[in-house]
Amino acid sequence: MIEWSGVKMKGTWDLFLIVMLYVFSVMGLGQLFRKRYSASFTRRIIHILASDIIIVLPLFSSIKWVILIPATLASILTIAFIFGLPVREAMVPKGDDPLHAYGPVYYIISIGILVGVFGIRSYIPIVATFVMAWGDGFAALVGGRFGRIFLLENKSLEGSLAFLLFSFLGAALGYVAWAHWTSQPVSGFLGIAFLSSLIGTVLELFSIGKLKPFDNFTVPLGVAFALHILH
């Protein structure tokens, strides 16, 4: 039993509903932003915000409820994209590469894989998700606006530095939150955050060519594997 702001929760269906409500609220926010901003911008805002709810992962009492979340969201988004439902307009720019268009679905699936492999008590799924959410999201925003020095294909130095900085901040936040929920010491979290952000930056930079549409797989899964091996 979890007591959160005076409300007792089981960490099962009740937390599942909270997570789903949060994600759909972020998608709704993206729909509102779409009236004034491009789909590329609103896609990144959703990318940054939606997966932050991974922070409550340790509060679940059973992994089956967690796995149900990406399974449900991936199914809903796939149907929405196929049939061109309104949410597609907020997440897929017109003329986007069909493989890249389904990036949000890949991202959801990769989070499901992380949780399925490492469980609900490990910090790895949380840190790896934040690296991709904040790193890739802010890298695209900063690189698209300020990118002047290009490294590989259309990836800029400015975007890569933004990835390194914001993925570090996200990884640090995710680890500290995990330590709080699980009553673990936070010592060494800066080292873990830096290692995660550095690996994520390199993986994202080299996600080019045929791998480019699949960076939502290569980055979080690569970071998770590296953390498992190295730390």
C-alpha positions as CSV (number, residue, x, y, z in Angstrom):
1,M,0.0,0.0,0.0
2,I,1.3,3.4,-1.0
3,E,0.3,6.7,0.6
4,W,0.8,9.6,-1.7
5,S,-0.3,13.1,-0.6
6,G,-2.6,11.5,2.0
7,V,-4.2,9.1,-0.6
8,K,-3.6,5.4,-0.2
9,M,-2.9,3.5,-3.4
10,K,-2.3,-0.1,-4.1
11,G,0.3,0.5,-6.8
12,T,-1.8,-1.5,-9.3
13,W,-4.8,-0.3,-11.3
14,D,-5.0,3.0,-9.5
15,L,-1.4,4.0,-10.4
16,F,-2.0,2.6,-13.9
17,L,-4.9,5.0,-14.4
18,I,-2.8,7.9,-13.1
19,V,0.0,7.2,-15.6
20,M,-2.5,6.9,-18.5
21,L,-4.2,10.1,-17.5
22,Y,-0.9,11.9,-17.4
23,V,0.2,10.6,-20.8
24,F,-3.1,11.5,-22.5
25,S,-3.0,14.9,-20.8
26,V,0.4,15.5,-22.4
27,M,-0.9,14.4,-25.8
28,G,-3.9,16.8,-25.3
29,L,-1.4,19.6,-24.5
30,G,0.4,18.7,-27.8
31,Q,-2.9,19.1,-29.6
32,L,-3.4,22.6,-28.2
33,F,0.2,23.6,-29.1
34,R,-0.3,22.3,-32.6
35,K,-2.7,25.2,-33.3
36,R,0.2,27.6,-33.0
37,Y,3.3,25.5,-33.5
38,S,4.7,22.9,-36.0
39,A,4.2,19.2,-35.6
40,S,8.0,18.9,-35.2
41,F,7.9,21.2,-32.2
42,T,4.8,19.6,-30.5
43,R,6.3,16.1,-31.2
44,R,9.4,17.1,-29.2
45,I,7.3,18.6,-26.4
46,I,5.4,15.4,-26.1
47,H,8.6,13.4,-26.3
48,I,10.2,15.3,-23.4
49,L,7.1,15.3,-21.1
50,A,5.2,12.1,-21.7
51,S,7.8,9.6,-20.6
52,D,8.8,11.6,-17.5
53,I,6.1,9.6,-15.7
54,I,8.5,6.7,-15.7
55,I,9.7,8.3,-12.4
56,V,6.9,6.5,-10.5
57,L,8.0,3.1,-11.7
58,P,9.2,1.9,-8.3
59,L,5.7,2.7,-6.8
60,F,4.1,-0.2,-8.8
61,S,3.6,-3.4,-6.8
62,S,3.5,-5.6,-9.8
63,I,5.3,-5.5,-13.2
64,K,2.2,-6.7,-15.1
65,W,0.5,-3.3,-14.5
66,V,3.6,-1.5,-15.9
67,I,3.9,-3.7,-19.0
68,L,0.2,-3.1,-19.7
69,I,0.9,0.7,-20.0
70,P,3.3,0.5,-23.1
71,A,1.2,-2.3,-24.6
72,T,-1.9,-0.1,-24.4
73,L,-0.3,3.1,-25.5
74,A,1.6,1.5,-28.4
75,S,-1.6,-0.1,-29.7
76,I,-3.6,3.2,-29.4
77,L,-0.9,5.2,-31.2
78,T,-0.4,2.7,-33.9
79,I,-4.2,2.7,-34.7
80,A,-4.2,6.5,-34.5
81,F,-1.3,6.8,-36.9
82,I,-2.7,4.3,-39.4
83,F,-6.1,5.9,-39.5
84,G,-4.9,9.5,-39.3
85,L,-6.6,10.4,-36.1
86,P,-6.1,13.9,-34.7
87,V,-3.2,12.9,-32.4
88,R,-1.1,12.1,-35.5
89,E,-1.1,15.8,-36.5
90,A,0.6,16.7,-33.2
91,M,3.3,14.1,-33.5
92,V,4.0,13.5,-37.2
93,P,5.2,16.3,-39.6
94,K,3.7,16.2,-43.0
95,G,5.9,14.3,-45.5
96,D,7.8,12.6,-42.7
97,D,9.7,9.4,-43.4
98,P,7.2,6.6,-42.7
99,L,9.8,4.8,-40.5
100,H,10.5,7.9,-38.6
101,A,6.9,8.8,-38.2
102,Y,6.3,5.8,-35.9
103,G,9.2,6.9,-33.6
104,P,6.8,7.5,-30.7
105,V,5.6,3.9,-31.0
106,Y,9.2,2.6,-31.0
107,Y,9.9,4.7,-27.9
108,I,6.9,3.2,-26.0
109,I,8.0,-0.3,-27.1
110,S,11.6,0.4,-25.9
111,I,10.4,1.5,-22.5
112,G,8.4,-1.7,-22.3
113,I,11.5,-3.7,-23.1
114,L,13.5,-1.9,-20.5
115,V,11.0,-2.6,-17.8
116,G,10.5,-6.2,-18.9
117,V,14.3,-6.9,-18.8
118,F,15.3,-4.9,-15.7
119,G,12.2,-4.9,-13.7
120,I,10.4,-2.2,-11.6
121,R,13.0,-1.9,-8.8
122,S,16.1,-1.1,-11.0
123,Y,17.2,2.5,-11.7
124,I,18.3,1.5,-15.2
125,P,14.9,1.8,-17.0
126,I,14.3,5.2,-15.4
127,V,17.7,6.7,-16.2
128,A,17.8,5.3,-19.8
129,T,14.3,6.7,-20.4
130,F,15.2,10.1,-19.2
131,V,18.4,10.1,-21.3
132,M,16.3,9.6,-24.4
133,A,13.4,11.9,-23.4
134,W,15.3,14.9,-22.3
135,G,18.5,14.3,-24.4
136,D,16.9,13.7,-27.8
137,G,14.0,16.1,-27.2
138,F,16.1,19.1,-26.3
139,A,18.8,18.2,-28.8
140,A,16.3,18.4,-31.7
141,L,14.9,21.7,-30.4
142,V,18.4,23.3,-29.8
143,G,20.0,21.8,-32.9
144,G,17.1,22.9,-35.1
145,R,17.2,26.4,-33.8
146,F,20.9,27.1,-33.2
147,G,22.7,24.3,-35.1
148,R,25.6,25.7,-37.2
149,I,28.4,23.2,-37.0
150,F,27.4,19.8,-38.4
151,L,29.1,16.6,-37.5
152,L,27.4,13.5,-39.1
153,E,24.6,13.9,-41.6
154,N,22.3,16.6,-40.2
155,K,23.4,16.2,-36.6
156,S,25.0,19.4,-35.2
157,L,27.6,20.0,-32.5
158,E,25.1,22.3,-30.8
159,G,22.4,19.7,-30.8
160,S,24.9,17.1,-29.4
161,L,26.0,19.4,-26.6
162,A,22.3,20.0,-25.7
163,F,21.8,16.2,-25.7
164,L,24.8,15.8,-23.3
165,L,23.6,18.5,-21.0
166,F,19.9,17.8,-20.8
167,S,20.3,14.0,-20.7
168,F,22.7,14.5,-17.8
169,L,20.1,16.6,-16.0
170,G,17.3,14.1,-16.8
171,A,19.4,11.1,-15.7
172,A,20.4,12.8,-12.5
173,L,16.8,13.6,-11.7
174,G,15.6,10.1,-12.6
175,Y,18.2,8.5,-10.4
176,V,17.6,10.7,-7.4
177,A,13.8,10.1,-7.7
178,W,14.5,6.3,-7.9
179,A,16.7,6.5,-4.8
180,H,14.0,8.4,-2.9
181,W,11.2,5.9,-3.8
182,T,13.4,2.9,-3.0
183,S,15.2,4.4,0.0
184,Q,18.6,3.9,-1.6
185,P,21.6,6.2,-1.1
186,V,22.1,8.8,-3.8
187,S,25.9,8.7,-3.6
188,G,27.5,8.4,-7.0
189,F,24.5,9.6,-8.9
190,L,26.4,12.3,-10.7
191,G,28.8,9.7,-12.1
192,I,26.0,7.5,-13.3
193,A,24.2,10.5,-14.8
194,F,27.4,11.6,-16.7
195,L,28.2,8.1,-17.9
196,S,24.6,7.7,-19.1
197,S,24.5,11.1,-20.9
198,L,27.9,10.5,-22.5
199,I,26.9,7.1,-23.8
200,G,23.5,8.4,-25.0
201,T,25.1,11.3,-26.8
202,V,27.5,9.0,-28.7
203,L,24.8,6.5,-29.6
204,E,22.5,9.3,-30.8
205,L,25.3,10.9,-32.9
206,F,26.0,7.6,-34.6
207,S,22.3,6.6,-35.2
208,I,22.6,7.6,-38.8
209,G,21.8,6.0,-42.1
210,K,19.4,3.1,-41.8
211,L,19.6,3.4,-38.0
212,K,18.4,7.0,-38.0
213,P,14.7,6.2,-37.7
214,F,15.3,3.9,-34.8
215,D,17.2,6.0,-32.3
216,N,14.3,5.5,-29.9
217,F,15.6,1.9,-29.7
218,T,19.3,2.4,-30.1
219,V,19.8,5.1,-27.5
220,P,17.7,4.0,-24.4
221,L,18.5,0.3,-24.9
222,G,22.2,1.0,-25.6
223,V,22.4,3.2,-22.4
224,A,20.6,0.5,-20.4
225,F,22.9,-2.3,-21.6
226,A,26.0,-0.2,-20.9
227,L,24.9,0.7,-17.4
228,H,24.2,-3.0,-16.8
229,I,27.7,-4.0,-17.9
230,L,29.7,-1.1,-16.6
231,H,28.2,-0.2,-13.3
